[in-house]
């Protein structure tokens, strides 16, 4: 765990590496420029408040409270950025505290039970889709094959290139996936049947 401290007019993060305590300038941490600038500004203000008065009058105690509150806010932002608790050593009172990272306030989404797969209805939709698309593909190929065999081949290629992207997009939609299954099967059967139409 790191601890936020003010060392003179600069803010430092102090952590123990297993051997000794080490000070790190916040600019060397991935905290962002705005946060590191705010940390150093807080340290300069704390240093100025410490120099100006010993905290005996009302204005000095109000300034001390502002420095403490701002330091705790900045420690909270560091904790949120690092995702771990951060210690805070008050530069004016010497009190130590720990600031926890904020907990995500949004309630978790309720888990919906998985829907049962409607095999009977789904396969009926897929079969209907297969029949309609297959009749269309074969009718087009047979009609164009009477003119020229390459036209039948070209028609299959155009229909396949036109339908496959749409089928790919709806392959996971609850109802449309069955239509996509039937249409994809029709395209495959259409290609298998094409040599018999052309020859």
CORSULLIN-V225814 format. One record per residue. RES is the residue in one letter. SS is DSSP state (H for helix, E for strand, L for the rest). D_CENTER is the distance of its C-alpha to the mean C-alpha in whole Angstrom. Layout:
RES&SS&D_CENTER + RES&SS&D_CENTER
This chain:
X&L&27 + X&E&27 + X&E&29 + X&E&29 + X&E&33 + X&E&35 + X&E&37 + X&L&40 + X&L&38 + X&E&35 + X&E&32 + X&E&31 + X&E&29 + X&E&31 + X&E&30 + X&E&32 + X&L&32 + X&L&34 + X&L&37 + X&L&37 + X&E&35 + X&E&34 + X&E&33 + X&E&30 + X&E&30 + X&H&26 + X&H&26 + X&H&26 + X&L&23 + X&L&19 + X&L&19 + X&L&20 + X&H&23 + X&H&23 + X&H&23 + X&H&25 + X&H&28 + X&H&28 + X&H&28 + X&H&31 + X&H&33 + X&H&32 + X&H&35 + X&H&37 + X&H&37 + X&H&38 + X&H&41 + X&H&42 + X&H&43 + X&H&44 + X&H&47 + X&H&48 + X&L&49 + X&L&49 + X&L&47 + X&L&51 + X&L&51 + X&H&48 + X&H&46 + X&H&46 + X&H&44 + X&H&42 + X&H&41 + X&H&40 + X&H&38 + X&H&36 + X&H&35 + X&H&34 + X&H&32 + X&H&30 + X&H&30 + X&H&29 + X&H&26 + X&H&25 + X&H&25 + X&H&23 + X&H&20 + X&H&21 + X&H&20 + X&H&17 + X&H&16 + X&H&17 + X&L&16 + X&L&20 + X&L&23 + X&E&25 + X&E&29 + X&E&31 + X&E&34 + X&L&36 + X&L&38 + X&L&41 + X&L&41 + X&L&40 + X&L&38 + X&E&35 + X&E&32 + X&E&29 + X&E&26 + X&L&23 + X&L&19 + X&L&18 + X&L&17 + X&L&15 + X&L&17 + X&L&15 + X&L&17 + X&L&15 + X&L&16 + X&L&19 + X&L&19 + X&L&21 + X&L&24 + X&L&23 + X&L&26 + X&L&29 + X&L&29 + X&L&32 + X&H&34 + X&H&37 + X&H&36 + X&H&33 + X&H&36 + X&H&38 + X&H&36 + X&H&35 + X&H&39 + X&H&39 + X&H&37 + X&H&38 + X&H&42 + X&H&41 + X&H&39 + X&H&42 + X&H&45 + X&H&43 + X&H&42 + X&H&46 + X&H&48 + X&H&46 + X&H&47 + X&H&50 + X&H&51 + X&H&50 + X&H&52 + X&L&55 + X&L&55 + X&L&53 + X&H&51 + X&H&49 + X&H&48 + X&H&47 + X&H&45 + X&H&43 + X&H&43 + X&H&41 + X&H&39 + X&H&38 + X&H&37 + X&H&35 + X&H&33 + X&H&33 + X&H&31 + X&H&29 + X&H&26 + X&H&26 + X&H&27 + X&H&24 + X&H&22 + X&L&23 + X&L&23 + X&L&21 + X&L&22 + X&L&24 + X&L&27 + X&H&27 + X&H&26 + X&H&30 + X&H&31 + X&H&29 + X&H&31 + X&H&34 + X&H&34 + X&H&33 + X&H&36 + X&H&38 + X&H&37 + X&H&38 + X&H&41 + X&H&42 + X&H&41 + X&H&44 + X&H&46 + X&H&46 + X&H&49 + X&H&51 + X&H&51 + X&H&52 + X&L&54
